[in-house]
Amino acid sequence: MYKKTIDRTLLMDRSINGRISFEVPVSDVPNQKLPEEKHLRSQLPLPELSQLEIIRYFSTLSQLNFSIDTNFYPLGSCTMKYNPKINDELASLNGFQNLHPLQPPKTAQGAIKILKLLQEYLGEISGLPGVSLAPLAGAQGEYSGLLIAKKYHERNGDFSRNIAIIPDSAHGTNPASAAMAGFNVVTVKSDSSGNIDLKDLKNLATDKIAVLMLTIPSTLGLFEPNILAITKTVHETGGLIYADGANLNAL
């Protein structure tokens, strides 16, 4: 069986002085006087290679990518799931590709309608009274949810709730988002099965809890068998549950 040996040499190490990938045609633009030497930067240390060498180099790098198209993706909960190729086809339609964020709303009514319908569909499917499409990424969604939790407690006059409980199996963005939102991060341990240790959670349950961040299924791919006991424990303290599954599984 043919097995390809990958050359991992960097471009700089492959460089050969004087080798070029193309020749620049003679310019008909008049020469201009160069600025004083003190204003000029030194020679850039760029590699010198043929066009074919460059193409082969970057094509080889692209084959090193680990992707859902070529391999099993082991994370139990993340945004890197398989997306049907028709999604890419639709997203590349001119009506989406050529939109400009600052163009007049009256010229983008089709896209606005799609966003509105998506909000309504997600609200109906999830049973939630409102849906926001403003967060542009997973970590930004976490941060937005945590700010909502913080504002909820502030409006209730409960300013002492400053703790965000996060499982030790959570994504690294969870504690980072909680810290950015102004919470003190407290870790709840996992049990021998990889689920939240209910006993440890109960030991942490105080009136200082603002929110428990739950990823369902967890990064380990596990659905919490004690989910009702977990939510009850937190709700009894007056805390909230943040549900994050990178998909609708969390609901």
Secondary structure, DSSP 8 states (H G I E B T S, - for coil): ----------HHHH--TT--S-------S-------GGGS----------HHHHHHHHHHHHTT---TTTS----SS-S-----HHHHHHHTSHHHHT--TTS-GGG-HHHHHHHHHHHHHHHHHHT-S-------SHHHHHHHHHHHHHHHHHHTT-TT--EEEEETTS-THHHHHHHHTT-EEEEE-B-TTSSB-HHHHHHH--TTEEEEEEESS-TTS---TTHHHHHHHHHHTT-EEEEE-SSGGG-
